Amino acid sequence: MAGLSSVRPFVHFNAKHDAEILHKAMKGIGTDEDAILMVLSARSNDQRQQIKAAYKKAYGKDLVSALKSELGGLFENLIVALMTPPVLYDATLLHKAVKGAGTDDQVLIEILASRTGDQIKDISKVYKKEFGGKLEKDISSDTGGSYGRLLVILLQVESGPPGKIMIMRVCALPLQDLYAAGEGKFGTDEEKFITILGNRSSEHLQKVFDAYKKISGSDIEDSIKGEITGNLEDLLLAVVKCVRNVPGFFAESLYKSMRRAGTDDDTLMRIMVTRSEVDMLDIRANFKKMYGQSLYTTIQEDTAGDYQKALLYLCGGKD
C-alpha cells in the first residue's frame, strides 16, 4: 500500500519562475527566508532539481552553493537536505554514519530497516558512484558481530517492500526455531533470530510474529528486549517495527527526537525530509494515535524560527 505524502508535485509548476523568486530572495542586502522556504518546501524533490537547473541556466551559479552562502544554522541544513535527491541523501547519510568519527548506528539502523529492496539497491549504486567504495564493505568494516552481519543481510535484499524480501537464501526454519532462539531455551541463539528476520517477506514475518505470540505467550519485541542488548537489539526491534508498520516506526522516532532533554535535530530533520514525499500523513496519524497529540504542535513547541516554519510545511497541517 502506498503511503500518503505531505509534499506532492506543485500543480502550476514553472521552474524558471521559481528560480527567479529564489534569485530575488537572495539578491542585495538581507535574505528573504520566507520566500525561499515557501518555494522549496512546497515543491517535490524532482521539481527542486528542475529549479536548480533553471537557476544555473539563468544565473550561471549553483543554487545550492548560493543558498548555503545566504543561510545559516539548522535552516540551512534543512534546505540543503531538501535540495538533495532522495537516494543521494540516503547514501550521504550512510557514508557519514560509517566514515565520520565513530559509527552513527541510529542512522544505519533507520535506513536499512525501513527502506524497500529497490531503494537499497539504488542507494548502494549511488554510494559507489559518489564515494568510490562499496557500501557493504564499508558497513561491515565499521561494525561487528551479529549486528554487523544483520546489517549486511539487509543490504542484500531483492526488490520489494521493507521487511527484507526473501534475501539470498530462503531459509525454511520452522517457527519453533524462532521460539527456541528467543526465550525457549537458556542463552539466545542470535544467529537464528538474524536468519529468520533477515530472510523473509513482510507478509510471512507478520504471520511468524502472530504464531510466535501463540507459542510463547509474548510479543517478539518483548523477547528481543529480554534476550538481546545493544545495537543488535535496536536493529532487530527496528526490523520488527518496520515489518509491522513503517509509519509507526517513524512516529516513535520523531517522538523520541523531541520529547527528551534537548531536541535531536538531526533525526527530526532526516525523517521530515525523507518521509515528506512518502508517508508523512500516515506518520502524523500514527503519532496522534500513539501519543495523543499532533506532530504539528509537537514540532511547534520544540523548534523555532525559519527552521520551524519549514518543518511545519513538510508536516503538512495539524491533526
Stockholm file with secondary structure:
# STOCKHOLM 1.0

chainA/1-319         MAGLSSVRPFVHFNAKHDAEILHKAMKGIGTDEDAILMVLSARSNDQRQQIKAAYKKAYGKDLVSALKSELGGLFENLIVALMTPPVLYDATLLHKAVKGAGTDDQVLIEILASRTGDQIKDISKVYKKEFGGKLEKDISSDTGGSYGRLLVILLQVESGPPGKIMIMRVCALPLQDLYAAGEGKFGTDEEKFITILGNRSSEHLQKVFDAYKKISGSDIEDSIKGEITGNLEDLLLAVVKCVRNVPGFFAESLYKSMRRAGTDDDTLMRIMVTRSEVDMLDIRANFKKMYGQSLYTTIQEDTAGDYQKALLYLCGGKD
#=GR chainA/1-319 SS CCCCCSCCCCTTCCHHHHHHHHHHHHSSSSCCHHHHHHHHHTSCHHHHHHHHHHHHHHHSSCHHHHHHHHCCHHHHHHHHHHTSCHHHHHHHHHHHHHHSSSCCHHHHHHHHHHSCHHHHHHHHHHHHHHHSSCHHHHHHHHCCHHHHHHHHHHHTCCSSSTTTTTCSSCCCCCHHHHHIIIIISSSCCHHHHHHHHHSSCHHHHHHHHHHHHHHHSSCHHHHHHHHCCHHHHHHHHHHHHHHHCHHHHHHHHHHHHHSSSSCCHHHHHHHHHHHTTTTHHHHHHHHHHHHSSCHHHHHHHHCCHHHHHHHHHHHTSCC
#=GC SS_cons         CCCCCSCCCCTTCCHHHHHHHHHHHHSSSSCCHHHHHHHHHTSCHHHHHHHHHHHHHHHSSCHHHHHHHHCCHHHHHHHHHHTSCHHHHHHHHHHHHHHSSSCCHHHHHHHHHHSCHHHHHHHHHHHHHHHSSCHHHHHHHHCCHHHHHHHHHHHTCCSSSTTTTTCSSCCCCCHHHHHIIIIISSSCCHHHHHHHHHSSCHHHHHHHHHHHHHHHSSCHHHHHHHHCCHHHHHHHHHHHHHHHCHHHHHHHHHHHHHSSSSCCHHHHHHHHHHHTTTTHHHHHHHHHHHHSSCHHHHHHHHCCHHHHHHHHHHHTSCC
//
